[in-house]
Amino acid sequence: MLVLGIESSCDETGVALVESGGTGLPRLLAHGLHSQIRMHQAYGGVVPELASRDHIRRVLPLASQVLRDADRPLSDVDVVAYTRGPGLAGALLVGAGVACALGAAIDKPVLGVHHLEGHLLSPFLSADAPGFPFVALLVSGGHTQLMRVDGVGRYELLGETIDDAAGEAFDKSAKLMGLGYPGGPALSRLAQQGDATAFKLPRPLLHSGDLDFSFAGLKTAVLTQAKKLGEELELRKADLAASTEAAIVEVLLKKSVAALHETGLKRLVVAGGVGANRLLREQLNAECRKRGVRVHYPELDLCTDNGAMIAMAAAMRLDAQKESASRLYAFDVRPRWPLAELSSA
């Protein structure tokens, strides 16, 4: 079975082709990705209307490129998958519309995929794919969640953010330091030049006794510290960046370890854009080695939003008989869509 996946939930246009069948995992044949970062930099953040218009321009050329790279004609595709939600409504509609049009053109069914499930299952695309069950740390954009994952569609929420997510804490703190957009990667690069112990910043909910997260207070503390520094901020910016990154990573690390202890599982999956953070990977790897826990990540180029994770999630759901593709071709996008709604006993 060939699955063509389309991702258009926010500011990346992604298309990929995945092949499933036989006894192994689905395999990635080709993928293409276009980032809108440069376009949105002038505005300091994503402009939804511009994002939607750019998806329209990019998605069909990317699809043609992917099919050429895989040396497969469109007529060979068995299912066209697309990101149904969550995300920006207009951007989601572009992906849904193109997927339905392609499906109708070749008389093949379509399947809407949950964006976060795509991230959750993206490590199965890596050379070191995990096995079920595992604890998942999902750190993508506005989402920070810990899940117990017993199989495709079998997800138990262990904890989640009650306000700002880790990715938002990175981006908003970076903006307060004048680092531009996207702020998270810029803050992490600057942090490598700084002293992580220079400023004592809070670790919200670190000792709360549960697995929930909160990063809004950290952002406020960064703002307060930046104001205190005043003109000295430019000289101490690397130290403030390093201290901010250390606070975020410590919370993610200790909550993940607590989730492993609570569940008794010995496998951790880290997925989403923040999963590419160098310090987070280093500290998780070291801690998991000490505890005899296997930790898995998607490949670095698949941590961001991409079509490969959408095609992979669709193929895995179809293989596990958790979903049936449809020829209804309905534009039923869901800008707000809790991942827990996919769970089944």
Helices and strands as residue ranges (DSSP letters): E 2-7, E 12-19, E 27-35, H 37-41, H 48-70, G 74-76, E 79-85, H 89-106, E 110-114, H 115-121, G 122-125, E 134-140, E 143-151, E 154-160, H 166-176, H 183-191, H 216-229, G 230-232, H 233-263, E 267-271, G 273-276, H 278-291, E 294-296, G 300-302, H 307-319, G 339-342
